Amino acid sequence: MITITCDVCKKKMDDQNKALFPYGNHSICEPCKDIFEIQVKDNVRKKDPFEFEWYRKLMLDTLDKAVQKGKF
């Protein structure tokens, strides 16, 4: 059995649990993914005009900060 750890909350996931989502170099669990998407969505709504490169950088920067802090 393979055990994978969420990079943000450090919760361990096993093979049976497929709720682990890859973003860049990190993998996050479903509860962390929900919080992550809410935070990114709030920033995206404020951006006009929308740029994909900016969106990609926002996602990776937000995730990197959360991994460093250990929470969103």
C-alpha positions in Angstrom: 0.0 0.0 0.0 1.3 3.5 -0.9 0.8 6.3 1.5 0.7 9.9 0.1 0.7 13.0 2.3 -1.2 16.2 1.6 1.5 18.9 1.2 -0.6 21.5 3.0 -2.3 19.8 6.0 0.1 16.8 6.1 -2.9 14.4 6.3 -1.9 10.9 5.1 -3.9 9.4 2.2 -3.8 5.7 1.3 -4.3 3.9 -2.1 -8.0 3.5 -1.4 -8.6 7.3 -1.1 -8.3 8.8 -4.6 -9.1 12.4 -3.4 -5.6 13.8 -3.9 -5.2 16.6 -6.5 -1.9 17.5 -8.1 -1.2 21.3 -8.6 2.3 22.1 -9.9 4.8 20.3 -7.7 2.3 19.7 -4.9 -0.5 17.3 -4.1 -3.4 18.4 -1.9 -6.4 16.6 -0.3 -10.0 17.4 -1.2 -10.7 19.6 1.9 -7.6 21.7 1.2 -8.5 21.9 -2.5 -11.9 23.3 -1.7 -10.4 26.1 0.4 -7.7 26.7 -2.2 -10.3 27.1 -5.0 -12.4 29.6 -2.9 -9.3 31.7 -2.2 -8.3 31.7 -5.9 -11.8 32.4 -7.1 -12.1 35.5 -4.9 -8.9 37.0 -6.5 -10.0 36.0 -10.0 -13.3 37.8 -9.8 -11.4 41.1 -9.0 -9.1 40.8 -12.1 -10.1 42.5 -15.3 -9.0 41.7 -18.0 -8.3 38.0 -17.2 -4.9 36.6 -18.2 -4.1 32.9 -18.1 -0.4 33.5 -17.2 -1.5 35.7 -14.2 -4.0 33.0 -13.2 -1.3 30.2 -13.3 1.1 32.4 -11.2 -1.7 33.2 -8.7 -2.5 29.5 -8.2 1.1 28.4 -7.7 1.9 31.4 -5.4 -1.2 30.8 -3.3 -0.3 27.1 -3.0 3.3 27.7 -2.2 2.4 30.1 0.6 -0.1 27.5 2.0 2.5 24.7 2.0 5.0 26.9 3.8 2.4 27.9 6.5 0.8 24.5 6.7 -2.7 25.9 6.2 -4.7 28.2 3.9 
